[in-house]
């Protein structure tokens, strides 16, 4: 059995850890949170170590560490995880919009012989996006539609509350600007740009009152191929900024890594 540890005990981390037995071929060694109480509560149910520091989390020598705690956590711990000889699963793919961090992570992974696995999160289609990258992406757009409540408090809104009675274009621009303005909402746009090797992806973020799901529309043109990908996923009631499928995508990734048949 391969050994995995998890950074993050929030709404998505709880879904991941609670259902970890679904990741065949893996055992959970520990969970890490900023507060000991959160880590202990989740670890008690999972039968694993509770940690508040990376050193504690790595004490059981996991083969792989999953980050499911936000862009800040990804940047704070990613390089150290690789240096410790573990593979790194990146859920908060918005971190990839930081070109310097991405370059450092790439160099560290190459030097240590470890790998960085980017979870598909609330979307999918990384296989076709990688194919498009090889063919040469000519044009790429990403549009995400969410409820106004899920965007409330985002730095990009600069304190403005979105209307509750009409659809509003909350943002339109590039990936880096989108991640800076909506760091908890737009990870999937950064993942799309990175997978397609298309840093100039045009991003639109729409707020639609009454919406009970998060929707994502990816449109990519590359050579003779034109692909459109649509995703509708329920958001977590405890964290409306995120889709529940994000946690399940990590379980699918882990299962895929140990499966004799690899679905790309």
MIDOSE-1310 file (N, C-alpha, C; in nm, 2 decimals, decimal comma, always signed):
residues 264
xxxx	+0,08/-0,12/+0,00/+0,00/+0,00/+0,00/+0,09/+0,13/+0,00; +0,05/+0,22/-0,09/+0,12/+0,35/-0,08/+0,06/+0,43/+0,03; +0,14/+0,53/+0,08/+0,10/+0,61/+0,19/+0,09/+0,76/+0,15; -0,02/+0,82/+0,20/-0,05/+0,96/+0,16/-0,09/+1,03/+0,29
xxxx	-0,06/+1,16/+0,28/-0,10/+1,26/+0,39/-0,17/+1,37/+0,33; -0,25/+1,44/+0,41/-0,33/+1,55/+0,35/-0,31/+1,68/+0,43; -0,29/+1,79/+0,36/-0,28/+1,92/+0,42/-0,42/+1,99/+0,39; -0,50/+2,01/+0,50/-0,62/+2,08/+0,48/-0,74/+2,00/+0,54
xxxx	-0,80/+2,06/+0,64/-0,91/+1,99/+0,71/-1,04/+2,07/+0,70; -1,06/+2,15/+0,59/-1,18/+2,23/+0,57/-1,29/+2,14/+0,51; -1,38/+2,21/+0,45/-1,50/+2,14/+0,39/-1,45/+2,03/+0,29; -1,36/+2,07/+0,20/-1,32/+1,97/+0,09/-1,23/+1,87/+0,15
xxxx	-1,14/+1,91/+0,24/-1,05/+1,82/+0,31/-1,13/+1,71/+0,39; -1,24/+1,75/+0,45/-1,32/+1,66/+0,52/-1,38/+1,55/+0,43; -1,43/+1,60/+0,31/-1,49/+1,50/+0,22/-1,38/+1,40/+0,17; -1,26/+1,46/+0,14/-1,15/+1,37/+0,10/-1,12/+1,27/+0,20
xxxx	-1,09/+1,31/+0,32/-1,05/+1,22/+0,43/-1,16/+1,12/+0,47; -1,28/+1,17/+0,47/-1,39/+1,08/+0,51/-1,41/+0,97/+0,41; -1,38/+0,99/+0,29/-1,40/+0,89/+0,18/-1,27/+0,83/+0,13; -1,16/+0,84/+0,21/-1,03/+0,80/+0,16/-1,02/+0,66/+0,13
xxxx	-1,10/+0,57/+0,19/-1,10/+0,43/+0,16/-1,13/+0,40/+0,02; -1,20/+0,50/-0,05/-1,23/+0,47/-0,19/-1,10/+0,48/-0,28; -0,99/+0,53/-0,23/-0,87/+0,54/-0,31/-0,79/+0,41/-0,29; -0,83/+0,31/-0,37/-0,77/+0,18/-0,36/-0,62/+0,18/-0,38
xxxx	-0,55/+0,11/-0,29/-0,41/+0,10/-0,30/-0,34/+0,20/-0,21; -0,41/+0,29/-0,14/-0,35/+0,39/-0,06/-0,40/+0,38/+0,09; -0,31/+0,42/+0,18/-0,35/+0,43/+0,32/-0,32/+0,57/+0,36; -0,40/+0,63/+0,45/-0,38/+0,77/+0,50/-0,30/+0,77/+0,63
xxxx	-0,19/+0,84/+0,62/-0,10/+0,85/+0,74/-0,12/+0,97/+0,83; -0,18/+1,08/+0,78/-0,19/+1,19/+0,86/-0,27/+1,30/+0,79; -0,33/+1,39/+0,87/-0,39/+1,52/+0,82/-0,34/+1,63/+0,90; -0,33/+1,75/+0,83/-0,27/+1,87/+0,89/-0,37/+1,99/+0,88
xxxx	-0,38/+2,06/+0,99/-0,46/+2,18/+0,99/-0,39/+2,29/+1,07; -0,43/+2,41/+1,06/-0,37/+2,52/+1,13/-0,40/+2,51/+1,28; -0,51/+2,45/+1,32/-0,54/+2,44/+1,46/-0,55/+2,29/+1,50; -0,50/+2,26/+1,61/-0,48/+2,12/+1,66/-0,62/+2,06/+1,67
xxxx	-0,72/+2,13/+1,71/-0,86/+2,08/+1,73/-0,91/+2,03/+1,60; -0,90/+2,10/+1,49/-0,95/+2,06/+1,36/-0,88/+1,94/+1,31; -0,75/+1,93/+1,33/-0,67/+1,82/+1,28/-0,71/+1,69/+1,36; -0,72/+1,71/+1,50/-0,75/+1,59/+1,58/-0,89/+1,54/+1,55
xxxx	-0,99/+1,63/+1,53/-1,13/+1,58/+1,50/-1,13/+1,50/+1,38; -1,07/+1,54/+1,27/-1,07/+1,46/+1,15/-0,98/+1,34/+1,16; -0,87/+1,35/+1,22/-0,78/+1,24/+1,23/-0,84/+1,12/+1,32; -0,91/+1,16/+1,42/-0,98/+1,06/+1,50/-1,07/+0,97/+1,43
xxxx	-1,14/+1,03/+1,33/-1,24/+0,95/+1,25/-1,17/+0,87/+1,15; -1,05/+0,92/+1,10/-0,98/+0,85/+1,00/-0,88/+0,75/+1,05; -0,85/+0,76/+1,18/-0,75/+0,67/+1,24/-0,61/+0,70/+1,19; -0,57/+0,83/+1,19/-0,44/+0,86/+1,14/-0,38/+0,97/+1,23
xxxx	-0,26/+1,02/+1,20/-0,19/+1,12/+1,28/-0,26/+1,26/+1,25; -0,27/+1,34/+1,36/-0,31/+1,48/+1,35/-0,19/+1,57/+1,36; -0,17/+1,66/+1,27/-0,05/+1,74/+1,26/-0,09/+1,89/+1,25; -0,01/+1,98/+1,30/-0,02/+2,12/+1,28/+0,10/+2,18/+1,21
xxxx	+0,20/+2,10/+1,19/+0,32/+2,14/+1,12/+0,36/+2,03/+1,01; +0,43/+2,08/+0,91/+0,47/+1,99/+0,81/+0,56/+1,88/+0,86; +0,65/+1,91/+0,95/+0,74/+1,81/+1,01/+0,66/+1,70/+1,07; +0,56/+1,73/+1,15/+0,47/+1,63/+1,21/+0,40/+1,54/+1,10
xxxx	+0,35/+1,61/+1,00/+0,28/+1,54/+0,89/+0,37/+1,44/+0,82; +0,50/+1,48/+0,80/+0,59/+1,39/+0,73/+0,66/+1,29/+0,81; +0,63/+1,28/+0,94/+0,70/+1,19/+1,03/+0,67/+1,04/+1,00; +0,56/+1,02/+0,94/+0,53/+0,88/+0,90/+0,57/+0,85/+0,75
xxxx	+0,65/+0,94/+0,70/+0,72/+0,92/+0,57/+0,61/+0,88/+0,46; +0,52/+0,96/+0,43/+0,42/+0,93/+0,32/+0,49/+0,94/+0,18; +0,44/+0,86/+0,09/+0,49/+0,87/-0,05/+0,44/+0,99/-0,12; +0,33/+1,05/-0,07/+0,26/+1,16/-0,15/+0,19/+1,24/-0,05
xxxx	+0,19/+1,37/-0,07/+0,11/+1,47/+0,01/+0,01/+1,54/-0,07; -0,11/+1,55/-0,03/-0,22/+1,62/-0,10/-0,24/+1,76/-0,03; -0,23/+1,86/-0,11/-0,27/+2,00/-0,06/-0,41/+2,02/-0,10; -0,50/+2,05/-0,01/-0,64/+2,09/-0,03/-0,68/+2,20/+0,07
xxxx	-0,59/+2,30/+0,08/-0,61/+2,40/+0,18/-0,60/+2,54/+0,13; -0,58/+2,56/+0,00/-0,57/+2,70/-0,06/-0,44/+2,73/-0,12; -0,44/+2,83/-0,20/-0,32/+2,87/-0,27/-0,20/+2,90/-0,17; -0,23/+2,97/-0,06/-0,13/+3,00/+0,04/-0,06/+2,88/+0,09
xxxx	-0,14/+2,77/+0,12/-0,08/+2,65/+0,17/+0,01/+2,58/+0,06; -0,04/+2,58/-0,06/+0,03/+2,52/-0,18/+0,17/+2,59/-0,19; +0,17/+2,72/-0,18/+0,30/+2,79/-0,20/+0,39/+2,77/-0,07; +0,33/+2,76/+0,04/+0,41/+2,75/+0,17/+0,47/+2,62/+0,18
xxxx	+0,41/+2,51/+0,13/+0,46/+2,38/+0,16/+0,50/+2,30/+0,04; +0,47/+2,34/-0,08/+0,49/+2,26/-0,20/+0,64/+2,22/-0,22; +0,73/+2,31/-0,21/+0,87/+2,29/-0,23/+0,93/+2,20/-0,12; +0,89/+2,22/+0,00/+0,94/+2,14/+0,11/+0,89/+2,00/+0,10
xxxx	+0,77/+1,97/+0,05/+0,72/+1,84/+0,03/+0,80/+1,76/-0,07; +0,83/+1,83/-0,18/+0,92/+1,76/-0,28/+1,06/+1,74/-0,23; +1,11/+1,83/-0,15/+1,25/+1,82/-0,10/+1,25/+1,70/+0,00; +1,14/+1,67/+0,06/+1,13/+1,56/+0,16/+1,12/+1,43/+0,09
xxxx	+1,11/+1,42/-0,04/+1,11/+1,30/-0,11/+0,97/+1,25/-0,14; +0,87/+1,34/-0,13/+0,73/+1,30/-0,15/+0,68/+1,36/-0,28; +0,59/+1,29/-0,35/+0,51/+1,36/-0,46/+0,41/+1,45/-0,40; +0,37/+1,55/-0,48/+0,28/+1,66/-0,43/+0,16/+1,66/-0,52
xxxx	+0,04/+1,65/-0,46/-0,09/+1,67/-0,53/-0,14/+1,81/-0,51; -0,15/+1,89/-0,61/-0,19/+2,03/-0,61/-0,34/+2,04/-0,64; -0,42/+2,08/-0,54/-0,56/+2,10/-0,57/-0,58/+2,25/-0,60; -0,51/+2,34/-0,53/-0,53/+2,48/-0,55/-0,44/+2,53/-0,66
xxxx	-0,49/+2,49/-0,78/-0,41/+2,51/-0,90/-0,39/+2,66/-0,94; -0,46/+2,75/-0,87/-0,44/+2,89/-0,89/-0,30/+2,93/-0,86; -0,23/+2,85/-0,78/-0,08/+2,88/-0,75/+0,00/+2,87/-0,88; -0,05/+2,80/-0,98/+0,03/+2,79/-1,11/+0,03/+2,92/-1,19
xxxx	-0,06/+3,01/-1,15/-0,05/+3,14/-1,22/+0,07/+3,23/-1,18; +0,13/+3,19/-1,07/+0,26/+3,25/-1,03/+0,37/+3,18/-1,10; +0,42/+3,24/-1,21/+0,52/+3,18/-1,29/+0,65/+3,15/-1,22; +0,69/+3,23/-1,12/+0,81/+3,21/-1,05/+0,80/+3,09/-0,96
xxxx	+0,68/+3,07/-0,89/+0,66/+2,96/-0,81/+0,65/+2,83/-0,89; +0,59/+2,84/-1,00/+0,58/+2,72/-1,09/+0,71/+2,68/-1,14; +0,80/+2,77/-1,17/+0,93/+2,74/-1,21/+1,02/+2,68/-1,10; +1,00/+2,73/-0,98/+1,08/+2,67/-0,87/+1,03/+2,53/-0,84
xxxx	+0,90/+2,51/-0,84/+0,84/+2,37/-0,82/+0,89/+2,28/-0,93; +0,89/+2,32/-1,05/+0,94/+2,24/-1,16/+1,08/+2,20/-1,14; +1,17/+2,30/-1,11/+1,31/+2,27/-1,09/+1,33/+2,17/-0,97; +1,26/+2,19/-0,86/+1,27/+2,11/-0,74/+1,23/+1,96/-0,78
xxxx	+1,12/+1,95/-0,85/+1,07/+1,82/-0,88/+1,17/+1,74/-0,97; +1,23/+1,81/-1,07/+1,33/+1,75/-1,15/+1,45/+1,71/-1,08; +1,49/+1,80/-0,98/+1,62/+1,77/-0,91/+1,60/+1,66/-0,81; +1,48/+1,65/-0,75/+1,45/+1,54/-0,65/+1,40/+1,41/-0,70
xxxx	+1,36/+1,42/-0,83/+1,30/+1,30/-0,89/+1,15/+1,27/-0,85; +1,09/+1,38/-0,80/+0,95/+1,36/-0,75/+0,86/+1,42/-0,86; +0,73/+1,40/-0,84/+0,63/+1,45/-0,94/+0,52/+1,54/-0,87; +0,47/+1,63/-0,95/+0,36/+1,72/-0,91/+0,24/+1,68/-0,99
xxxx	+0,13/+1,64/-0,92/+0,01/+1,59/-0,98/-0,09/+1,70/-0,96; -0,14/+1,76/-1,07/-0,25/+1,86/-1,06/-0,38/+1,80/-1,07; -0,46/+1,81/-0,96/-0,59/+1,75/-0,96/-0,69/+1,83/-1,05; -0,78/+1,75/-1,11/-0,87/+1,82/-1,21/-0,97/+1,91/-1,14
xxxx	-0,99/+1,88/-1,01/-1,08/+1,97/-0,93/-1,23/+1,96/-0,98; -1,28/+2,08/-1,01/-1,42/+2,09/-1,05/-1,44/+2,08/-1,20; -1,33/+2,06/-1,27/-1,34/+2,04/-1,41/-1,28/+1,91/-1,45; -1,24/+1,89/-1,58/-1,18/+1,77/-1,63/-1,13/+1,81/-1,77
xxxx	-1,09/+1,70/-1,85/-1,05/+1,73/-1,98/-0,90/+1,77/-2,00; -0,82/+1,74/-1,89/-0,68/+1,77/-1,90/-0,61/+1,70/-2,02; -0,67/+1,58/-2,05/-0,61/+1,50/-2,16/-0,62/+1,58/-2,29; -0,74/+1,63/-2,32/-0,76/+1,70/-2,44/-0,69/+1,84/-2,44
xxxx	-0,68/+1,90/-2,33/-0,60/+2,02/-2,32/-0,46/+2,00/-2,34; -0,40/+1,89/-2,29/-0,26/+1,86/-2,32/-0,24/+1,83/-2,47; -0,34/+1,76/-2,53/-0,33/+1,74/-2,67/-0,33/+1,87/-2,75; -0,42/+1,96/-2,71/-0,43/+2,09/-2,77/-0,30/+2,17/-2,76
xxxx	-0,23/+2,16/-2,65/-0,11/+2,22/-2,63/+0,00/+2,18/-2,73; +0,00/+2,05/-2,76/+0,10/+2,00/-2,86/+0,06/+2,04/-3,00; -0,07/+2,06/-3,02/-0,11/+2,10/-3,16/-0,09/+2,25/-3,18; -0,08/+2,32/-3,06/-0,06/+2,47/-3,07/-0,20/+2,54/-3,05
xxxx	-0,22/+2,59/-2,93/-0,34/+2,66/-2,90/-0,34/+2,80/-2,96; -0,45/+2,82/-3,04/-0,46/+2,95/-3,11/-0,55/+3,05/-3,03; -0,65/+2,99/-2,96/-0,74/+3,08/-2,89/-0,80/+2,99/-2,77; -0,81/+3,05/-2,66/-0,87/+2,98/-2,54/-0,95/+3,08/-2,45
xxxx	-1,07/+3,04/-2,41/-1,14/+3,12/-2,32/-1,20/+3,03/-2,21; -1,21/+3,09/-2,09/-1,27/+3,02/-1,98/-1,37/+3,10/-1,91; -1,49/+3,05/-1,90/-1,60/+3,12/-1,83/-1,66/+3,04/-1,71; -1,66/+3,10/-1,60/-1,72/+3,04/-1,48/-1,84/+3,12/-1,43
xxxx	-1,95/+3,05/-1,40/-2,07/+3,12/-1,35/-2,10/+3,06/-1,21; -2,11/+3,16/-1,11/-2,13/+3,12/-0,97/-2,24/+3,21/-0,91; -2,28/+3,18/-0,79/-2,37/+3,26/-0,72/-2,30/+3,38/-0,67; -2,37/+3,50/-0,65/-2,30/+3,62/-0,59/-2,25/+3,59/-0,45
xxxx	-2,31/+3,50/-0,38/-2,27/+3,48/-0,24/-2,13/+3,41/-0,24; -2,11/+3,32/-0,34/-1,98/+3,25/-0,34/-1,86/+3,35/-0,38; -1,89/+3,46/-0,44/-1,79/+3,56/-0,47/-1,77/+3,67/-0,37; -1,86/+3,68/-0,28/-1,86/+3,78/-0,18/-1,73/+3,79/-0,10
xxxx	-1,68/+3,91/-0,09/-1,55/+3,93/-0,01/-1,43/+3,91/-0,09; -1,44/+3,87/-0,22/-1,32/+3,85/-0,30/-1,24/+3,98/-0,32; -1,11/+3,98/-0,31/-1,03/+4,11/-0,33/-1,06/+4,18/-0,45; -1,09/+4,11/-0,56/-1,12/+4,17/-0,69/-1,25/+4,26/-0,69
xxxx	-1,33/+4,24/-0,60/-1,46/+4,32/-0,59/-1,44/+4,45/-0,51; -1,32/+4,46/-0,44/-1,29/+4,58/-0,37/-1,40/+4,63/-0,28; -1,46/+4,54/-0,21/-1,57/+4,57/-0,11/-1,71/+4,59/-0,17; -1,72/+4,58/-0,30/-1,85/+4,60/-0,36/-1,93/+4,47/-0,35
xxxx	-2,06/+4,48/-0,31/-2,15/+4,37/-0,31/-2,22/+4,35/-0,45; -2,22/+4,23/-0,50/-2,28/+4,21/-0,63/-2,43/+4,21/-0,62; -2,50/+4,25/-0,72/-2,65/+4,26/-0,72/-2,71/+4,12/-0,69; -2,82/+4,12/-0,61/-2,89/+3,99/-0,59/-3,01/+3,97/-0,68
xxxx	-3,03/+4,07/-0,77/-3,15/+4,06/-0,85/-3,12/+4,05/-1,00; -2,99/+4,05/-1,04/-2,96/+4,04/-1,18/-2,82/+3,98/-1,20; -2,80/+3,92/-1,32/-2,67/+3,86/-1,36/-2,57/+3,97/-1,38; -2,45/+3,95/-1,33/-2,34/+4,05/-1,34/-2,21/+3,99/-1,39
xxxx	-2,14/+4,06/-1,48/-2,01/+4,02/-1,51/-1,91/+4,07/-1,40; -1,87/+3,98/-1,32/-1,79/+4,02/-1,20/-1,64/+4,04/-1,24; -1,59/+3,97/-1,35/-1,46/+3,99/-1,39/-1,44/+3,95/-1,54; -1,35/+4,01/-1,61/-1,30/+3,97/-1,74/-1,16/+4,02/-1,76
xxxx	-1,07/+3,92/-1,79/-0,93/+3,95/-1,80/-0,84/+3,83/-1,81; -0,72/+3,85/-1,77/-0,62/+3,74/-1,78/-0,62/+3,65/-1,66; -0,55/+3,54/-1,67/-0,55/+3,44/-1,56/-0,48/+3,49/-1,43; -0,37/+3,56/-1,44/-0,30/+3,61/-1,33/-0,38/+3,71/-1,25
xxxx	-0,44/+3,80/-1,32/-0,53/+3,90/-1,26/-0,65/+3,83/-1,19; -0,71/+3,73/-1,26/-0,82/+3,66/-1,21/-0,79/+3,59/-1,07; -0,67/+3,53/-1,07/-0,63/+3,46/-0,95/-0,61/+3,56/-0,83; -0,54/+3,67/-0,87/-0,52/+3,77/-0,76/-0,65/+3,83/-0,71
xxxx	-0,75/+3,85/-0,80/-0,88/+3,91/-0,76/-0,97/+3,81/-0,69; -0,96/+3,68/-0,73/-1,06/+3,58/-0,69/-0,99/+3,45/-0,65; -0,90/+3,46/-0,55/-0,81/+3,34/-0,52/-0,88/+3,21/-0,48; -1,00/+3,23/-0,43/-1,08/+3,11/-0,38/-1,18/+3,06/-0,48
xxxx	-1,19/+3,13/-0,60/-1,29/+3,10/-0,69/-1,25/+3,05/-0,83; -1,12/+3,07/-0,86/-1,08/+3,06/-1,00/-0,96/+2,97/-1,03; -0,94/+2,87/-0,93/-0,83/+2,78/-0,95/-0,84/+2,70/-1,08; -0,96/+2,67/-1,13/-0,98/+2,59/-1,25/-0,94/+2,67/-1,37
xxxx	-0,94/+2,80/-1,37/-0,89/+2,88/-1,48/-0,74/+2,87/-1,50; -0,67/+2,87/-1,38/-0,53/+2,86/-1,38/-0,49/+2,72/-1,43; -0,56/+2,62/-1,38/-0,54/+2,48/-1,42/-0,55/+2,46/-1,57; -0,66/+2,52/-1,63/-0,68/+2,52/-1,77/-0,57/+2,58/-1,85
xxxx	-0,53/+2,70/-1,81/-0,42/+2,77/-1,88/-0,29/+2,69/-1,87; -0,26/+2,63/-1,76/-0,14/+2,55/-1,74/-0,14/+2,42/-1,83; -0,25/+2,35/-1,82/-0,27/+2,23/-1,90/-0,26/+2,25/-2,05; -0,31/+2,36/-2,09/-0,32/+2,39/-2,24/-0,19/+2,47/-2,28
xxxx	-0,10/+2,50/-2,19/+0,02/+2,58/-2,22/-0,03/+2,71/-2,29; -0,14/+2,77/-2,23/-0,20/+2,89/-2,29/-0,21/+3,00/-2,19; -0,10/+3,06/-2,15/-0,11/+3,17/-2,05/-0,20/+3,28/-2,08; -0,23/+3,30/-2,21/-0,32/+3,41/-2,25/-0,47/+3,38/-2,25
xxxx	-0,51/+3,27/-2,18/-0,65/+3,24/-2,17/-0,73/+3,36/-2,13; -0,84/+3,38/-2,19/-0,93/+3,49/-2,15/-1,03/+3,44/-2,05; -1,04/+3,50/-1,94/-1,12/+3,45/-1,83/-1,24/+3,55/-1,81; -1,36/+3,49/-1,79/-1,48/+3,56/-1,75/-1,54/+3,50/-1,63
xxxx	-1,58/+3,58/-1,54/-1,64/+3,53/-1,41/-1,78/+3,60/-1,40; -1,88/+3,52/-1,40/-2,02/+3,57/-1,40/-2,09/+3,54/-1,27; -2,16/+3,63/-1,21/-2,24/+3,61/-1,09/-2,39/+3,60/-1,13; -2,45/+3,49/-1,10/-2,59/+3,47/-1,13/-2,67/+3,44/-1,01
xxxx	-2,76/+3,53/-0,97/-2,84/+3,50/-0,85/-2,93/+3,38/-0,86; -2,94/+3,31/-0,75/-3,03/+3,19/-0,75/-2,96/+3,06/-0,80; -2,84/+3,07/-0,85/-2,77/+2,95/-0,90/-2,73/+2,86/-0,79; -2,76/+2,73/-0,81/-2,73/+2,63/-0,70/-2,61/+2,54/-0,74
xxxx	-2,55/+2,57/-0,86/-2,43/+2,49/-0,90/-2,33/+2,59/-0,95; -2,21/+2,54/-0,96/-2,10/+2,62/-1,02/-2,09/+2,56/-1,16; -2,08/+2,65/-1,26/-2,07/+2,60/-1,40/-1,94/+2,66/-1,46; -1,88/+2,58/-1,55/-1,75/+2,61/-1,61/-1,76/+2,58/-1,76
xxxx	-1,72/+2,67/-1,84/-1,72/+2,65/-1,99/-1,58/+2,68/-2,04; -1,52/+2,58/-2,10/-1,38/+2,60/-2,16/-1,40/+2,58/-2,31; -1,34/+2,68/-2,38/-1,34/+2,68/-2,53/-1,20/+2,69/-2,58; -1,15/+2,59/-2,65/-1,01/+2,59/-2,70/-1,01/+2,56/-2,85
xxxx	-0,93/+2,64/-2,92/-0,91/+2,61/-3,07/-0,76/+2,59/-3,09; -0,73/+2,47/-3,15/-0,59/+2,44/-3,17/-0,58/+2,36/-3,30; -0,52/+2,42/-3,40/-0,50/+2,35/-3,53/-0,64/+2,31/-3,59; -0,65/+2,18/-3,62/-0,77/+2,13/-3,67/-0,88/+2,09/-3,57
xxxx	-0,84/+2,12/-3,44/-0,93/+2,08/-3,33/-1,00/+2,20/-3,27; -1,13/+2,19/-3,24/-1,20/+2,29/-3,16/-1,28/+2,22/-3,06; -1,24/+2,24/-2,93/-1,31/+2,16/-2,83/-1,38/+2,26/-2,73; -1,50/+2,22/-2,69/-1,57/+2,29/-2,59/-1,61/+2,19/-2,47
xxxx	-1,58/+2,23/-2,35/-1,60/+2,15/-2,23/-1,69/+2,22/-2,14; -1,80/+2,16/-2,09/-1,90/+2,22/-2,00/-1,90/+2,13/-1,87; -1,90/+2,20/-1,76/-1,91/+2,13/-1,63/-2,01/+2,20/-1,54; -2,10/+2,12/-1,48/-2,19/+2,17/-1,38/-2,17/+2,09/-1,26
xxxx	-2,13/+2,15/-1,15/-2,11/+2,07/-1,02/-2,17/+2,15/-0,90; -2,23/+2,07/-0,81/-2,29/+2,13/-0,69/-2,17/+2,19/-0,60; -2,20/+2,30/-0,55/-2,10/+2,36/-0,45/-2,12/+2,30/-0,31; -2,02/+2,30/-0,23/-2,03/+2,25/-0,10/-2,11/+2,35/-0,01
xxxx	-2,22/+2,31/+0,05/-2,30/+2,41/+0,13/-2,21/+2,47/+0,24; -2,11/+2,40/+0,29/-2,02/+2,46/+0,39/-1,92/+2,56/+0,33; -1,90/+2,55/+0,20/-1,80/+2,63/+0,13/-1,85/+2,66/-0,01; -1,94/+2,75/-0,03/-2,00/+2,77/-0,16/-1,90/+2,82/-0,27
xxxx	-1,78/+2,85/-0,23/-1,67/+2,89/-0,33/-1,62/+2,77/-0,40; -1,64/+2,65/-0,35/-1,58/+2,53/-0,40/-1,68/+2,42/-0,44; -1,65/+2,34/-0,54/-1,74/+2,23/-0,58/-1,70/+2,10/-0,51; -1,80/+2,02/-0,46/-1,77/+1,90/-0,39/-1,69/+1,80/-0,48
xxxx	-1,71/+1,81/-0,61/-1,64/+1,72/-0,70/-1,48/+1,73/-0,69; -1,44/+1,85/-0,64/-1,30/+1,87/-0,63/-1,23/+1,77/-0,54; -1,29/+1,74/-0,42/-1,24/+1,64/-0,33/-1,24/+1,50/-0,39; -1,35/+1,47/-0,46/-1,36/+1,34/-0,53/-1,26/+1,32/-0,64
xxxx	-1,22/+1,44/-0,70/-1,12/+1,43/-0,81/-0,98/+1,38/-0,76; -0,95/+1,42/-0,63/-0,83/+1,37/-0,57/-0,83/+1,22/-0,55; -0,94/+1,17/-0,50/-0,96/+1,02/-0,49/-0,94/+0,95/-0,62; -1,00/+1,01/-0,72/-0,99/+0,95/-0,86/-0,85/+0,95/-0,90
xxxx	-0,78/+1,06/-0,88/-0,63/+1,07/-0,92/-0,55/+0,96/-0,85; -0,57/+0,95/-0,72/-0,49/+0,85/-0,64/-0,52/+0,71/-0,69; -0,65/+0,68/-0,71/-0,68/+0,55/-0,76/-0,62/+0,52/-0,90; -0,62/+0,62/-0,98/-0,56/+0,61/-1,12/-0,41/+0,58/-1,11
xxxx	-0,34/+0,64/-1,01/-0,20/+0,63/-1,00/-0,16/+0,48/-0,97; -0,25/+0,41/-0,90/-0,22/+0,27/-0,86/-0,30/+0,17/-0,95; -0,37/+0,21/-1,04/-0,45/+0,12/-1,13/-0,36/+0,06/-1,24; -0,38/-0,06/-1,27/-0,30/-0,12/-1,38/-0,35/-0,06/-1,52
xxxx	-0,47/+0,00/-1,52/-0,51/+0,06/-1,64/-0,52/+0,21/-1,61; -0,45/+0,29/-1,68/-0,44/+0,44/-1,65/-0,53/+0,51/-1,75; -0,63/+0,58/-1,70/-0,72/+0,66/-1,78/-0,66/+0,81/-1,79; -0,62/+0,85/-1,91/-0,56/+0,98/-1,93/-0,66/+1,07/-1,99
